[in-house]
Amino acid sequence: MFLLNLFLCRAPGGYLASARLLWSDFPQGVQAHHLVFFMLTALLMMLPPALFYWQYRHRRWWSLVTGAAVFILGLDHLMLKDKGNIGQTFVGATLLFGPLYFVLTTCVEWSRHLGRTMCGNAMVSLPASERLTLAGLAISAHLFLFLLANVFDILNPPALNIVSDVINCLFHLPQPVNLLASRDVLNMLLAALPTLMLIIVLHAWLRRRRARSLDMPWLLYFAAMPGVLGSALLLGALATSQ
């Protein structure tokens, strides 16, 4: 955290805390640590453009447009809130977005690769009933993983406090960020990633079965019932509240 404070953290006025640091002011070992940290920062800065270029080359248009839109909208929001200049806000947003987007892209691409391996070249589409069942399964799986994230305390307070400190270090916002107050929302987002991976693989498996003239197993219909009932109850509650 010392190196993060030294290079990227904002001073009370909202600007980078250390700008005129000379290499001769530090011992040789500290200089080496600074060089490693600078190279790591440069690598993280290169992640978003490298991922966008890879998605462009491999024609991942939906992922490319969605990722670029999220980055631009998030950057626009931070530029309105952050008290630093445009360059500082851009650097902080890129450092924050790059690792998260890399993990998300890696998990989704691994799931798609596994799905292509399972499905092969079968050009078969699922009927509407099985697609609706997949939607119910996604809701059920997301609810189950959300409960697991809360039970096993994956996003524990110390970890959330560290991430909050990093965000408050990168940006000088009107109010300090406290991720602990948004723990349930973060658990829902965390549960959404394995749910997405599961549905991608399950969709490929069902397409493979459909290519062999096999129907969806009845156990999947039963597994989708909690999601269907939960969605129906939510829609009913929304309809009655208006």
N, C-alpha and C positions, 0 to 999 in steps of 0.2 A: 504493500500500500504506500510505502514511502516513495518508491519510484513513480507510482501513479500520481501522487501529490506533486512530485518534483516536475513532471513533464506536462501533465494534462489538467490538473485541477485549477479551478478558477480562484482568483484572489477575491477578497470581499467586494471589490468594485466590479466584479464580473468578468475579469480578463484572466488570461493564463498566468498562473502564479509565478512561473520561472521563465523568463525570456532571456536574459543575458547571462547564461551560465557558460563558463569557460572550462574546457577540459583540464586545463592546468590547475584549476582550483580543487581537484579531487585526486585522491591516490589512484594508482594504476588499476587496482582491483575494482574500484568504484567506476572507473571509466569503462571497464569491460562490461559491467552490469548495465551501464547506461546504453552502451552500444547494442547489447542484446535486447534491451527493452525497446530501443528505437527500431530495430529490425522487426520485432514482433508487432509493433504498432503499424509499421509500413505494410506488413503482411496482412494484418486485419483490414487495413484500408483498401487493399487490393481485392479482398474477397467479393464484395458486391459486384464490381464491374466484371470480374472473372466469371462469376456465376451467371450474370446476365448474358455475357458473351457465349458461354457454354450452352445456355438454354436457346439462344438464337441459332447457334450452329446445329443444334439437335432438334430444332423446330418445336420446342416446348413453348408454344405461343401463349397458352393459357397461364402457365406458371410465370413466364416472363412478364406478361402484362400485369398480372396480379401482384407479383413481387415489386415491380417498378412503381405501381400505383401506391402500394402500402408505404414504400420508402419515401416517395414524393409527398404524400399526404402527411406522413409523420414528420418529415423535415419541415414542411410548411407550418405545421402546428408548433414545432419547437422554435422555429424562427420568430413566431409571434410571441412566445412566452419567454424565451431565453434572453438574458441581458447581455450576452456577449455579442461579438460581431458575427457576420455571416460565415466567415471561414471557420471560426471556432465551433459554431453550431453544426456546420457541415461535418467537421472532423468527428465531433462527439456522436452525431447521429450515425455516421458510417461505422464507427467502432462499436456502437451498440447494436446496429442492425446486422452487420456482417456475420458474426458468429451464430446468431439466432437463425438467420436465413440459411446459413450453411448446414446447420443441423437439420432444419426442416427439409431442405432440398435433398440432402443425403438420404434421410429416412424415406421420403416419398419415392425417390428414384430406386432405392433398394427394393421397396415394395412392388413397384412397377416391373422391375427386372424379374423378381420372383413370380409375379403374375404372368409375365410373358413366358417364362420357363414352364409354368404349369399349363397355361392355355395353349401354347404353341401358335399355330397359324389358323386356329379355328375362328372363322368369321361368323360368329353366331351371336345374336342379340337375345337378351332375356325378355320374357314376357312381362307385362305390366304388373302382374301379381307378384312375381319374384322381385321386381324392382321395389315395390312397396314393402315387401318383406325385408329387403336389404335396408331400407330406410328405418324400419322398426328395429332391426338388429343394431343399426348404428346408434340409435337412441338408447337402447338397452345396454350396449357395451360402454357407451360414454358414461351413463349413470353408474354402472358397476365400477369402472376405472376411477371415476370421481370419488366414489366412496372409499376405494382402496387408497387413493392419494391422501384422503383425510385420515383414514385409520392408521396408516403407516407413517404419517407425518413426513411426507417426502419434502415438501416445502416448509422446512422448520424455521422458526424465527431467526436463529443465527444466520442461516443462508440468505434469507430475505433481507436481513439487515445489511449484510455485506453487499448485496446487489443494489440496495437503496443507497448505500454510501458511494458506490461507483457511479450511479446515475447522478447523485448530487455533486459528485466530483467533476463529472464531465459537463454538467450544465448548471447555470445559475438561474434557477427558476424562482418565481415569486414565493411559492410555498415549497419547502423541502419534500421530496418524494418519500413516502412511507409505504412500501409494498406490503407490509404486514396488515395494513387496513384493507387491502384488496386480495387477501389470501384465497378466499373462495373463488373469485374470478380467475385467479392464476391457476388454481387447481383444475378448474373447468378447461382452461386452455391447455394445460399439461395433459389432461385426459383426452383431449381431442386428437392429439398426434398419434398415439397408438391406435385409437379408434379408426382414424383415417387409413392407417397402414393395414389394419385388419380388414376393412371393407374392400380395399383395393385387391388384396390377396383373395378374399372370399368371392368377390365378383369374378375374378379370373377362374377360380375353381368351379363356380357355377356355370360359367360359359363352357368350360371343358366338359362338364356333365351334360349340358344341353347338346353339345356337338355329338355326344354318344347316345343321344335320345334318352337321357336319364333326367328325371324331375328333381326338384329340390327336396332334400330330406325333410320329413315332417318335423323332426326335432328343431330345425331352424325356424319353422313357423311358430312353434311353442316358445322358442327363445325370443322371438320378436314380440310376443304378446305384452310384456311389461312396457316396452317402448310405445306400442300402439295405444295401450290403455293410458299411459302417462300423457301422451300427446292429446288424446281425446279429453282427458280431464283438464288439461291446461287450456285447450281451446274452449271447453265449456265454461271454465272459470272466467276467461277473457270475455266471452260473449255475455255472460250474466252480469259482469261488472260494468258494462257500458249501458 
